[in-house]
Amino acid sequence: GAVVSQHPSWVICKSGTSVKIECRSLDFQATTMFWYRQFPKQSLMLMATSNEGSKATYEQGVEKDKFLINHASLTLSTLTVTSAHPEDSSFYICSPPGAGVSDTQYFGPGTRLTVL
Amino acid sequence: SQQGEEDPQALSIQEGENATMNCSYKTSINNLQWYRQNSGRGLVHLILIRSNEREKHSGRLRVTLDTSKKSSSLLITASRAADTASYFCATDGGQETSGSRLTFGEGTQLTVNP
């Protein structure tokens, strides 16, 4: 299956600071990357989709100016949480699309963000 | 985005018993996937079932899919303490393009007591 890494695996920051999360595809090239968010004891919700060479697309209710997404290359997508607040504390997970409509989709190991 | 529903929300059983979790969804799909998540960890893919399939097995896992009822079930047989985790179903919304974004169910927290 696809190998995806995320860095950092966890981060604690002060309110008002910005945090960058990296998602790398290690054994394949990805023109698209899905970013999900999971609050404690809740399910995963799609936040946005990064696209190599074009702007990211955001789901309804997700602030694009707060969650900056950049698909820098075919192996790297980044999510920057700007001016983080405690309510942004969550588990952020990236996932490349499967190879076909009936293909398994794999997920990165996730990044736990805690904003104090 | 829409989310599916899963029941039960929490399930506690003894080792050796079977565990059944159900998932319902709202849109047409190409496939449905089940994932496991240990506390505070990433997702582990368990099994994928296509919309034209009705049942699929993988080891101790059995998944059924009823597209007429828009529902699926995951059965874990002979459960072990190591099966303790949250289980999520995820659907692709029936989009025709490859690599569709997934919509997740609310999850079932399974606890297997030794």
Interface residues (C-beta under 8 A of the other chain):
Chain A: G1 T32 F34 Q42 S43 L44 M45 L46 T49 E59 Q60 F91 I93 S95 P96 P97 G98 A99 G100 V101 S102 D103 T104 Q105 Y106 F107 G108 P109 G110 R112
Chain B: S1 Q3 N30 N31 Q33 Y35 G40 R41 G42 L43 H45 L48 R50 F88 A90 D92 Q95 E96 T97 S98 G99 S100 R101 L102 T103 F104 G105 E106 G107
